[in-house]
Amino acid sequence: MNLILLLVISLWFCPAGMARDLPEDTRMEWWREARFGMFIHWGLYSIPAGAWEDKTTHGEWIRQTAQIPIEVYDQFIGEFNPLKFDADEWVRMAKAAGMKYIVLTSKHHDGFCLFNSNYTDFDIMNTPFKRDILKELADACRDQGIKLCWYHSIMDWHHPDYLPRRSWEDRSADGAELDRYITYMKNQLKELVTNYGDIGVLWFDGEWEDTWHHEYGQDLYDYVRSLQPSIIINNRVDVGRSGMQGLTKKGSYAGDFGTPEQEIPPTGIPGVDWETCMTMNDHWGYNKNDNNWKSDVDLIRKLADIASKGGNFLLNVGPTAEGLFPQPSIARLHAIGRWMQVNGVAIYGTSASPFKDLSWGRCTQKSIKGNTRLYLHVFSWPADGQLVVPGIYNNPGDAFLLAAPTKKLAVHRKEDALVINLPETAPDLINSVVVLDVAGKRECAI
C-alpha cells in the first residue's frame, strides 16, 4: 500500500495526529524503540572545510558546488590523515546523548570510501591514515551496545561508469556503462554488509537522477536483503521521493521508511515509518565558517515533536579533517544527553500523540498492561499551575513529573478535559515531562 493511500485512510479513521498500530515487522522493532540516532557526514570534503576560492558556503557537495575538476579533488586523498579520530569517543558521545544508533557515510556522492574496499583505490587505505574507519567504528559500537548503520550513495561523481556526468565537467562519457557501475556498487555493498557484523540500516541516497529507476531500486533492495535479511533499508533506494518531504509520492516502492530532510512533517503519518534527518547548523559536512547553530532548546523540542508524531530523529554531526566533532556539536550533544537522562523514557519506544493539538507542548504515549501512559512534554509551563489535557474521557490514574517521580500530582476532571495541578516552577525550562496514566485506551472526545 502506498504512503498517500495510508494517509487518506488514517485521516478518515481518526483525527489528524492520532496514532494507529504500525504493521508488524520484527526487523523494525529496535528502530521504532530507538527513536533517536546520530548521522555522521565525513569524508575528503572535510579538508577544505567549506571554503574554495572566494566562497565559504560549501559542504559535502563541494566538488559539485565549486565545480572542482576530478584530478584536483583527487589530491585530497593524499591529505586525509585524521590522527585525532577516536571511534570509542565518537560512540561514547552518541550514547551519552541518548542516541541508540549511528549512521556513518561509508561513501558520499564524491565516491570516496571510508572503508577498505577491494574494488577501488579511492578509499581510506590509500590515504596517509591507512586505517579502516568503518571497522573501528563497528568495533566501538559493538562494545558499547549501539546499533551500527551505513549511509551509501547511489550517485558517484568519481567512478568512470556512473552516469550522468556533471553538466560542467569535461570528462567524456564514451564507453561508460551504468550496469557495470551497479555491479561495482553491489560488490561494495556486499563488503559493507558482510565484513562488519550486524548492520542495522543501509541508508541510501543520491537516487534522484534520471538514470536510476524503480527496477534498479527494487533489485538493489532485494540484493541487500539477500545478504542480511534483518537489515532495514530506507526509501531512497528507490525513486519517487517527494523532495525534502522525504516520503514516496505514489505507487509501489522499495524501502522500509520515509526520510524527511531538514523538516518535520506537520502532522503524524499513521501506519508509516519515517525518520527526520537534520543538521545542527546549515551543513552536513564540516564547514568551519558555519556558525548558524540550532539551540539546545530547539533541538530538544524537535526531538519531542518528532517522537510525538511517530517518527525518529537522525541528528547530524560533521567531523573535522582531524577526526574531531566540532565543539558546538559536542556542547549540544551534552545538553540533549542531560535532558535524556531524566526524560528518555518519554522518547524511547513511544508512539504518536493521540491529540490533534496541544497549546502547551507535545505528547507521546505507551500502552502498559492494557492502559495508556501519556508523556506530556510541557514547553510552556502554565502560569496558574493548571495543565489542561483536552478531549479525553478516560478515568485518570497517577500523575507525576519524570524529574520527581515519587511526588504524585493531583488530577481532576473539568468537562471533557483532565486538569493536572503542577508545582509553581518547571523542573526543566526547555521541556518538563509530566506522566499521566489513564485507564484503558484513550477515548476521544469527538
For each residue, the residues with C-beta under 8 A, 3 or more apart:
1: 5 6
2: 5 6 248 250 251 252 253
3: 6 7 247 248 249 258 269 272
4: 7 8 249 250
5: 1 2 8 9
6: 1 2 3 9 10 269 270 271 272
7: 3 4 10 11 269 270 272
8: 4 5 11 12
9: 5 6 12 13 271
10: 6 7 13 14 18 20 269 270 271
11: 7 8 14 16
12: 8 9
13: 9 10 20 270
14: 10 11 18 20 270 444
15: 18 356 444 446
16: 11 267 268 356
17: 267 268 309 352 353 354 355 356 357
18: 10 14 15 268 270 352 353 354 356 444
19: 268 270 310 351 352 353 354 365
20: 10 13 14 270 271
21: 271
22: 25 28 32 271 272 273 310
23: 271
24:
25: 22 28 29 256
26: 29
27: 31 229 230 231 232 256
28: 22 25 31 32 232 256 257 273
29: 25 26 32 33
30: 33 34 100 147 200
31: 27 28 34 101 200 201 232 257 273 312
32: 22 28 29 35 273 312 349
33: 29 30 100 348 349
34: 30 31 37 100 101 147 312 348
35: 32 100 306 307 312 313 347 348 349 350
36: 97 98 99 100 303 312 313 315 340 347 348
37: 34 99 100 101 102 103 147 149 275 312 313 314 315
38: 94 97 99 101 102 103 314 315 316 317
39: 103 151 277 284 314 315 316 317
40: 90 102 103 104 105 316 317 318 319
41: 60 105 108 151 284 285 286 316 317 318
42: 46 104 105 114 133 285 286 318 319
43: 46 60 105 107 108 110 112 114 285
44: 47 73 76 77 80 110 112
45: 48 58 59 60 61 62 63 108 110 285 286
46: 42 43 49 285 286 318 319 320 321
47: 44 76 79 80 321
48: 45 51 52 58 62 76
49: 46 286 287 288 289 320 321
50: 56 57 58 59 62 283 285 286 287 288 289 290
51: 48 55 56 58 288 289
52: 48 55 58 62 66 68
53: 66
54:
55: 51 52 58 66
56: 50 51 287 289
57: 50 287 289 290
58: 45 48 50 51 52 55 61 62 65 66 287
59: 45 50 62 65 283 284 285 286 287 318
60: 41 43 45 105 108 109 110 283 284 285 318
61: 45 58 64 65 109 285
62: 45 48 50 52 58 59 65 66 68 285
63: 45 66 67 68 70 73 109 110 157
64: 61 67 109 157 166
65: 58 59 61 62
66: 52 53 55 58 62 63
67: 63 64 166 168
68: 52 62 63 72 73
69: 72 73 169 170
70: 63 73 74 157 158 169 171
71: 74 75
72: 68 69 75
73: 44 63 68 69 70 76 110
74: 70 71 77 122 158
75: 71 72 78 79
76: 44 47 48 73 79 80
77: 44 74 80 112 122 126 127
78: 75 127 128
79: 47 75 76 127 128 321
80: 44 47 76 77 124 127 128 129 321
81: 127 128 129
82: 85 129 319 320 321 322 323
83: 129 322 323
84: 322 323 324
85: 82 90 129 133 136 319 322 323 324
86: 89 90 323
87: 90 91 133 136 137 139 140
88: 91 92 140 143 144
89: 86 92 93
90: 40 85 86 87 93 94 102 137 140 319 325
91: 87 88 94 95 102 137 140 141 143 144 146
92: 88 89 95 96 144
93: 89 90 96 97 325 330 333
94: 38 90 91 97 99 102 146 333
95: 91 92 98 99 144 145 146
96: 92 93 333 334 337
97: 36 38 93 94 333 334 336 337 340
98: 36 95 336 337 339 340 341 344 347
99: 36 37 38 94 95 102 146 315
100: 30 33 34 35 36 37 146 147 348
101: 31 34 37 38 146 147 148 149 200 201
102: 37 38 40 90 91 94 99 137 141 146 147 148 149
103: 37 38 39 40 149 150 151 201 203 314
104: 40 42 114 133 134 137 149 150 151
105: 40 41 42 43 60 108 114 151 152 153
106: 113 114 115 134 150 151 152 192
107: 43 111 112 113 114 152 153 156 188
108: 41 43 45 60 105 111 112 151 153 285
109: 60 61 63 64 153 155 156 157 205 206
110: 43 44 45 60 63 73 157 158
111: 107 108 120 122 153 156 157 158 159 162
112: 43 44 77 107 108 122 123 158
113: 106 107 117 120 122 123 124 188
114: 42 43 104 105 106 107 123 124 133 134
115: 106 123 124 132 133 134 135 191 192 195
116: 123 124 125 132 135
117: 113 120 123 188 191
118: 187 191
119: 184 187 188 191
120: 111 113 117 123 159 184 188
121: 126
122: 74 77 111 112 113 126 158
123: 112 113 114 115 116 117 120 126
124: 80 113 114 115 116 127 129 130 131 132 133
125: 116 130 132
126: 77 121 122 123 130
127: 77 78 79 80 81 124 130
128: 78 79 80 81
129: 80 81 82 83 85 124
130: 124 125 126 127
131: 124 136
132: 115 116 124 125 135 136
133: 42 85 87 104 114 115 124 136 137
134: 104 106 114 115 137 138 150 192 196
135: 115 116 132 138 139 195 196
136: 85 87 131 132 133 139 140
137: 87 90 91 102 104 133 134 140 141 148
138: 134 135 141 142 148 196 197
139: 87 135 136 142 143
140: 87 88 90 91 136 137 143 144 146
141: 91 102 137 138 144 145 146 147 148
142: 138 139 145 148 197
143: 88 91 139 140
144: 88 91 92 95 140 141
145: 95 141 142
146: 91 94 95 99 100 101 102 140 141
147: 30 34 37 100 101 102 141 200 201
148: 101 102 137 138 141 142 196 197 198 199 200
149: 37 101 102 103 104 199 200 201 202 203
150: 103 104 106 134 192 199 201 202 203
151: 39 41 103 104 105 106 108 203 204 205
152: 105 106 107 185 188 189 192 202 203 204 205
153: 105 107 108 109 111 156 204 205 206
154: 185 204 205 206 207 212 220 236 237
155: 109 162 205 206 207 209
156: 107 109 111 153 159 162 181 185 206
157: 63 64 70 109 110 111 162 166
158: 70 74 110 111 112 122 162
159: 111 120 156 162 181 184
160: 176
161: 176 177 178 180 181 184
162: 111 155 156 157 158 159 176 178 181
163: 173 176 178 181 211
164: 173 209 210 211
165: 169 171 173
166: 64 67 157 169
167:
168: 67
169: 69 70 165 166
170: 69
171: 70 165
172: 175
173: 163 164 165 176
174:
175: 172
176: 160 161 162 163 173 181
177: 161 180 181
178: 161 162 163 181 182 211
179: 182 183
180: 161 177 183 184
181: 156 159 161 162 163 176 177 178 184 185
182: 178 179 185 186 216 220
183: 179 180 186 187
184: 119 120 159 161 180 181 187 188
185: 152 154 156 181 182 188 189 220
186: 182 183 189 190 220 223
187: 118 119 183 184 190 191
188: 107 113 117 119 120 152 184 185 191 192
189: 152 185 186 192 193 202 220 223 224 227
190: 186 187 193 194 227
191: 115 117 118 119 187 188 194 195
192: 106 115 134 150 152 188 189 195 196 199 202
193: 189 190 196 199 202 224 227 228 231
194: 190 191 227 228
195: 115 135 191 192
196: 134 135 138 148 192 193 199
197: 138 142 148
198: 148 228 230
199: 148 149 150 192 193 196 202 228 231
200: 30 31 101 147 148 149 231 232
201: 31 101 103 147 149 150 231 232 233 234
202: 149 150 152 189 192 193 199 224 231 232 233 234 237
203: 103 149 150 151 152 234 236 259
204: 151 152 153 154 207 220 233 234 236 237
205: 109 151 152 153 154 155 236
206: 109 153 154 155 156 209 236
207: 154 155 204 212 217 236 237 238 239 241
208: 212 239 241
209: 155 164 206 212
210: 164
211: 163 164 178
212: 154 207 208 209 216 217 239
213: 216 217 239
214: 217 218 238 239 240 251 253 254
215: 218 219
216: 182 212 213 219 220
217: 207 212 213 214 220 221 237 238 239 253 254 255
218: 214 215 221 222 238 254
219: 215 216 222 223
220: 154 182 185 186 189 204 216 217 223 224 237 254
221: 217 218 224 225 233 237 238 254 255
222: 218 219 225 226 254
223: 186 189 219 220 226 227
224: 189 193 202 220 221 227 228 231 233 237
225: 221 222 228 229 231 233
226: 222 223 229
227: 189 190 193 194 223 224 231
228: 193 194 198 199 224 225 231
229: 27 225 226
230: 27 198
231: 27 193 199 200 201 202 224 225 227 228
232: 27 28 31 200 201 202 256 257
233: 201 202 204 221 224 225 237 254 255 256
234: 201 202 203 204 237 255 256 257 258 259 275
235: 238 241 246 247 248 253 254 255 256 257 258 259
236: 154 203 204 205 206 207 241 255 259
237: 154 202 204 207 217 220 221 224 233 234 254 255
238: 207 214 217 218 221 235 248 253 254 255
239: 207 208 212 213 214 217 253
240: 214 248 249 250 251 253
241: 207 208 235 236 246 247 248 249 259
242: 245 246 247 248 249
243: 246
244: 260 261 262 263
245: 242 260 263 265
246: 235 241 242 243 258 259 260 261 263 274 276
247: 3 235 241 242 258 260 265 269 272 274
248: 2 3 235 238 240 241 242 251 253 255 258
249: 3 4 240 241 242
250: 2 4 240
251: 2 214 240 248
252: 2
253: 2 214 217 235 238 239 240 248
254: 214 217 218 220 221 222 233 235 237 238
255: 217 221 233 234 235 236 237 238 248 258
256: 25 27 28 232 233 234 235 273
257: 28 31 232 234 235 272 273 274 275 312
258: 3 234 235 246 247 248 255 269 272 273 274 275
259: 203 234 235 236 241 246 274 275 277
260: 244 245 246 247 263 264 265 274 275 276 277 311
261: 244 246 276 277 278
262: 244 277 278 279
263: 244 245 246 260 276
264: 260 276 302 305 306 309 311
265: 245 247 260 268 269 274 276 309 311
266:
267: 16 17 309
268: 16 17 18 19 265 308 309 310 311 352 353
269: 3 6 7 10 247 258 265 272 274 309 310 311
270: 6 7 10 13 14 18 19 20 310 352
271: 6 9 10 20 21 22 23
272: 3 6 7 22 247 257 258 269
273: 22 28 31 32 256 257 258
274: 246 247 257 258 259 260 265 269 310 311 312
275: 37 234 257 258 259 260 311 312 313 314
276: 246 260 261 263 264 265 302 306 311 312 313 314
277: 39 259 260 261 262 314 315 316
278: 261 262 302 313 314 315 316
279: 262 282 283 284 316 318
280: 293 294 299 315 316 317 328 329 332
281: 287 290 291 292 293 294 328
282: 279 287 290 292
283: 50 59 60 279 286 287 290 318
284: 39 41 59 60 279 316 318
285: 41 42 43 45 46 50 59 60 61 62 108 318
286: 41 42 45 46 49 50 59 283 318 319 320 321 326
287: 49 50 56 57 58 59 281 282 283 290 318
288: 49 50 51 320
289: 49 50 51 56 57
290: 50 57 281 282 283 287
291: 281 328
292: 281 282
293: 280 281 328 332
294: 280 281 298 299 302 332
295: 298 299
296: 299 300 331 332 335 336 430
297: 300 301 430
298: 294 295 301 302
299: 280 294 295 296 302 303 315 332 335 336
300: 296 297 303 304 335 336 339 430 431
301: 297 298 304 305 362 377 379 430 431
302: 264 276 278 294 298 299 305 306 313
303: 36 299 300 306 307 313 315 336 347
304: 300 301 307 308 346 347 361 362 364 377 431
305: 264 301 302 308 309 362
306: 35 264 276 302 303 309 311 312 313
307: 35 303 304 310 311 313 346 347 350 362 364
308: 268 304 305 352 353 362 363 364 377
309: 17 264 265 267 268 269 305 306 352 353
310: 19 22 268 269 270 274 307 351 352
311: 260 264 265 268 269 274 275 276 306 307
312: 31 32 34 35 36 37 257 274 275 276 306
313: 35 36 37 275 276 278 302 303 306 307
314: 37 38 39 103 275 276 277 278
315: 36 37 38 39 99 277 278 280 299 303
316: 38 39 40 41 277 278 279 280 284
317: 38 39 40 41 280 325 326 329 333
318: 40 41 42 46 59 60 279 283 284 285 286 287 326 329
319: 40 42 46 82 85 90 286 323 324 325 326
320: 46 49 82 286 288 323 324 325 326
321: 46 47 49 79 80 82 286
322: 82 83 84 85
323: 82 83 84 85 86 319 320
324: 84 85 319 320
325: 90 93 317 319 320 329 330 333
326: 286 317 318 319 320 329 330
327: 330 331
328: 280 281 291 293 331 332
329: 280 317 318 325 326 332 333
330: 93 325 326 327 333 334
331: 296 327 328 334 335
332: 280 293 294 296 299 328 329 335 336
333: 93 94 96 97 317 325 329 330 336 337
334: 96 97 330 331 337 338
335: 296 299 300 331 332 338 339
336: 97 98 296 299 300 303 332 333 339 340
337: 96 97 98 333 334 340 341
338: 334 335 341 342
339: 98 300 335 336 342 343 428 430 431
340: 36 97 98 336 337 343 344 347
341: 98 337 338 344
342: 338 339 402 403 428 433
343: 339 340 346 347 402 403 428 431 433
344: 98 340 341 347 348
345: 348 375 402
346: 304 307 343 350 364 375 377 402 433 435
347: 35 36 98 303 304 307 340 343 344 350 364
348: 33 34 35 36 100 344 345
349: 32 33 35 366
350: 35 307 346 347 364 365 366 375
351: 19 310 364 365 366 367
352: 17 18 19 268 270 308 309 310 364 365
353: 17 18 19 268 308 309 358 362 363 364 365
354: 17 18 19 363 365 374 442 444
355: 17 358 363 390 391
356: 15 16 17 18
357: 17
358: 353 355 361 362 363 376 390
359: 380
360: 378 379 380 381 382 387 388
361: 304 358 376 377 378 379 380 431
362: 301 304 305 307 308 353 358 377 379
363: 308 353 354 355 358 374 375 376 377
364: 304 307 308 346 347 350 351 352 353 374 375 377
365: 19 350 351 352 353 354 372 373 374 375 442
366: 349 350 351 372 373 375
367: 351 370 371 372 373 441
368: 371 372 373 437
369:
370: 367 440 441
371: 367 368 397 437 438 439 440
372: 365 366 367 368 394 437 438 439 440 441 442
373: 365 366 367 368 435 436 437
374: 354 363 364 365 389 435 436 437 438 442
375: 345 346 350 363 364 365 366 402 433 434 435
376: 358 361 363 387 389 420 433 434 435 436
377: 301 304 308 346 361 362 363 364 431 432 433
378: 360 361 381 382 387 422 426 431 432 433 434
379: 301 360 361 362 430 431
380: 359 360 361
381: 360 378 422 425 426 429 432
382: 360 378 385 386 387 388 422
383:
384:
385: 382 421 422 423 424
386: 382 419 420 421 422
387: 360 376 378 382 419 420 422 434
388: 360 382 414 417 418 419
389: 374 376 392 417 418 419 420 436
390: 355 358 416 417 445
391: 355 416 417 444 445 446
392: 389 416 417 418 438 442 443 445
393: 416 443 444 445
394: 372 438 439 440 441 442 443
395: 438 439
396: 399 411 413 418 436 437 438 439
397: 371 436 437 438 439
398: 408 435 436 437
399: 396 408 409 410 411 420 434 435 436 437
400: 404 405 406 407 408 409 434 435
401: 404 405 407 409 423 427 432 433 434 435
402: 342 343 345 346 375 405 433 434 435
403: 342 343 427 428 432 433
404: 400 401 407 427
405: 400 401 402 435
406: 400
407: 400 401 404
408: 398 399 400
409: 399 400 401 420 421 422 434
410: 399 420 421
411: 396 399 418 419 420 421 436
412: 418 419 421
413: 396 417 418 419
414: 388 417 418 419
415:
416: 390 391 392 393 445
417: 388 389 390 391 392 413 414
418: 388 389 392 396 411 412 413 414 436 438
419: 386 387 388 389 411 412 413 414
420: 376 386 387 389 399 409 410 411 434 436
421: 385 386 409 410 411 412
422: 378 381 382 385 386 387 409 426 434
423: 385 401 426 427
424: 385
425: 381
426: 378 381 422 423 429 432
427: 401 403 404 423 432
428: 339 342 343 403 431 432 433
429: 381 426 432
430: 296 297 300 301 339 379
431: 300 301 304 339 343 361 377 378 379 428
432: 377 378 381 401 403 426 427 428 429
433: 342 343 346 375 376 377 378 401 402 403 428
434: 375 376 378 387 399 400 401 402 409 420 422
435: 346 373 374 375 376 398 399 400 401 402 405
436: 373 374 376 389 396 397 398 399 411 418 420
437: 368 371 372 373 374 396 397 398 399
438: 371 372 374 392 394 395 396 397 418 442
439: 371 372 394 395 396 397
440: 370 371 372 394 443
441: 367 370 372 394
442: 354 365 372 374 392 394 438
443: 392 393 394 440
444: 14 15 18 354 391 393
445: 390 391 392 393 416
446: 15 391
